[in-house]
Amino acid sequence: MAASLSFRACAARCLIAFAVFLGAAAHADAARVGVLSNRFSAQTAADFNARITGHTFTALDTAIVVPALKTLTDAFDVILLFEDETFANSRFVGDVVAAYANTGRAVVIGAFYDQDRSDAAPVNSPHGWGALEGIDPNTTDGVGTPGAARTLNVATMQFHVLTRGINSLTSAKFAGGNQAKAGTTVVANWDQPNARGQSDPAIAYRITGAACVIHVAIAPNYPVFGIAGTDFSGDFHRAWRNAFDFGAAKCLGGSVDTAGPGAAAIPTLSSWGLALTIMLLGAIAALTLRRRASGRTSAR
């Protein structure tokens, strides 16, 4: 009788732990993402809400108003920052987004961020991104987004959370034009070199102290004005989802390693995988306890 009660108590504890874990995992994985841009922030947030599960997206128009740091830290777990055409507020927006990143919350940037970077082509009349340029992953190649086609180099892609489930990605003209900084981890490059004839990072991130800034070098607002399968194709929304997943996890557990074609589609251990592991360990512990109790009964 005592053995049966011990077994039931152990099983109950395992189930409770499993339920608590699931609740915690669901909370940890879901991110409130602030979508900051001078144009198309609302449309991009709407598209991502419709096509990317597990996170929620809220638009903030930065064309005129620069949000306060407290506004960002209170409302968002991750920020997506991009622009469409340069704008005078970029330096002030960059300062507050850098301060946000330095609180330990991840920032994701996308094209056309590079057009307003201070080292962009003079034709863009760049305003700079202030303090954010000190912690972002890439400089421009001196030209910025060049308007040329880009195809993801899957053969040399790294095995990482940021490349999970990505098998292809193309852009007709709104991607690329960057060069990785020292200290940046590049997990995927474009097939095409940048304007300096060097590798053009497609997906990269850089950790500086508490700050993690992730760069997905394609326009996040592509679906607003582009045609899927023509202007862009492949695992577009998966690439962005991976960035928000990684950012929500505070850029931990990347598991970088060399991968061949298609290898990045193998997932890392997810919350469900961890939960199943906990269940398995609990079942083994309960079975061991039951066997020990049975052995003691037989010995009598």
N, C-alpha and C positions, 0 to 999 in steps of 0.2 A: 504494500500500500504506500509506504514511504517513498519507494523508488518511483512509483507512478506519479506521486505528487511532485517529486523533484523534476521528473521529466516534463510534466505539464508546466511547472513554474519556469523551467529553462526555455521551453517553447514559447511561452507567453512573453518572456523577456525579449526573446529574439524578434517576435512579431512587433512588439512595442518599439524596439530599436529600429526595426525596418521602417515602420510608419513615421517615426521621428525623422529618420534619415531622408525619406522621400520628401517630406515637407521642407526640410532644410535645403535639400538639393534643388527642389523646384524654385525656392526663393533665390538661391545663389545663382542659378543659371539664367534667370530672367532679368534683363536689364532695361532700365528706362533710358532711352537714347534721345538726347537732344540733337536735333538736326539744324545746324547753324549755317546760314548762307545769305548772301545779299540778293539772290534770285533763286527761285524754284525750290525753296526749302519746304513749303507746304506740299507741293506736288511730289517731291521725293519722299517725304514722310508718309504720304498717303500710299504711294507705291510700295514702300517697304512694309507698312502695316498690312497690306494685302498679300504680300508675297514672302515675307520672312516671319516665320513663326518663332515664338519663344521670347520675343522682345517687343516693346512698345516704342513708338517713335512720335516725337512731338516737335513741330517746326518752330524755329525762332528766326525771324527776319532781322539780319544784322546790317542791312543797307544804311539805316539811319540810327538805330538804337544799339548801343553796346551794352549787353546784359551785365549785371553785377555778378561778382564771384559767388556771393551767397545765393543768388537766384539759381545759378548753375549747380552748385553743390547740393542745394536742398532738393532740386527737381530731378537731377539726372545722375545715373551711374556711369554712363559713357557719353562722350560727345562725338558726333560726326561733324566735321568742318570742311566746307568746300566753298567755291564761289563760281559764279558765271559772269565773266567780265570782271575787270579789276574795279575796286571801290576804295574810296578814301579812308574808310573806317578800318581797313584790314589791320593796320598796325595796332590799333587799340583793342580790336577783337583778339588779335594774336597775344597781346599782353595778358588779357583776362583768361584766355584758354590755357596759356602756359601756367598761370597761377592755379587753375583748376587741375591741370596735370600734376603739378607739384604737390597736390593734396593726396596723391596716390590713386586717382581715378584715371582711367585710360582715355586717350583721345585718338580718334580715327580721322585721317585726312584723305581727301580724294581730289582728282582733277576738278577744277583748274586751280587748285591751291598754288601750283608752281608759277602761274602767271603773275601773281602779286608778290612772289618772293623777291627779296632785294637784289638777287643775282640773276633775275630773269632778263629776257631780251629787252633792251631799251624801248623797242616799239610798243611794248605793253604798258609803258609808263608805270612801273611797279611802285607800290607804296610800302612794301615790306610787311612782315607779320610780327614785328617787334620781338619780344622775348621768346616767342614760339620757335623762331629760327634757331635758337640756341639748343633746342632739344628735339627738333624734328629729325627724321631719319635720313632725308636726302637733300642735296642741293639740286639746282637745275643743271642742265648741260649747257647753259648759256642761251638756250633757245626756249626751253620750256615745251609745253604740249605742242608738237610740231604740225599736227594735222595729217600725219602719215599713219598708215595702217599698222596695227600691232597684233601679233599672235603670241600667245603664251608658250614659252619653252617648257613643255611638260617633261621632256627627257631629263632635264637637270634640276627639276623641282625638288625641294627638300621635303622630307617627311615631317609634317608639322600640323598643329591644330589649324593654322591659317591656310593650309592647302588641302585639308581633309575634304574628300568628295569632289575635288576639282579635276576634271579630265580635259577641259579645253576652255579657252576664253579668247575672244577676238574683239578688236575695236577698229572701226573704219577710219577714225581720225581723232577721237577725243581720249587719248591715253599716252603715257610715256613722256619722255623728255627729261629724265632725272638721272642723278648719279648718287650712289650711296656714300654716306659719310663714314669716317672711321668710327668703329663701335656699333655700326648698324648690322643687324642680322637680315640678310636677304634670303627669303625662302623661295622666291620665284622671279625669274627675269623674263622680259620679252625676248622673242627670237631676234628682233631687229635691234641693232646697237643704237646708242644715243648719238647726238650730234657730234660728240667727241670721239666716236668710234669705239666706245667702251660699253660694257654691259649696262643695260637700262633696266633698273629694278621695277618689277610689276607689283610685288607684294613684299614689304619689308617692315621692320620695326626697330626701335631703338629705346633702350632703357637708360635713363639718366637719373640716378638717385631714386626718388619715389615715382618719377614720371615715366610713363610708357606711352609712346606715340607710334601708332601703326599707320602705314601709308599703303593704300590700295590705289595704284596709279591709273585709274580710269574714272570717267565722270559718273558719279552716283546717280545723276539725273538723266542718264542716257534714255531710259524709257519715256521720259517726258517729251523728247523731241526726236528720238530715234526709233527705228523699226527693228524689233528683235529678229534675229536670223539674217538681217541685212546690214544694218549699221553696227550692230554688236551681236555676239552669239556666244554660246557655251554656258558655263556655269557662273553667270554674272551675279545672280542673287545669292548663290552659295558662297561666293567669295566674300561678299559683304557680310553675310550671316556669320561666317567663320571669324571675321574681324571683330564683330560684336560679341561673339562667344568668348574669344580670347581676351577681349577687353573686360568683359564682365567677370572673368576669372582673374583679373588684375595681372594679366600677361604671365601667368604661371602655367607650368606643365606643357610647354611647347613641344618637347621631345624632338629636337632637331636631329636629323640624320640624313645621309644621302639616300635618295630614293630613285628608282627607275620609273619608267612610264607607268602611270596608273597606280603606283604604290601609295601615293598620297590619298587615295580613296579609302584606304584601310583606316577605320576610326580608332582613335585612342580610347582608353577606358572611360566610358561615359558615366553619368550619374546612375543610370539603370544598371550598367555593368558593375559599378561599385555596390549598388544595392543588392544585386544578385550574389555578389561575393560575400556580403555580410550574411545573407540568408544561408548560403552554403556553409559558411563557417559556423553559423548558429546551429544548423542541422547536424553537422559533424559533432559539435560539442554535446548536443542533446543525445545523439546516438551513443557517443562514448559514455556519457553518464548513465544511460539506460543499461548498456552492456556491463558496466562495472557493478551496478545495482543487481543485475541478473546474476552475475558471478558470485556476488556475496550471498544471494538467496540460495544458489545451488550448493555453495560450500556448507551451508547449514544442514 
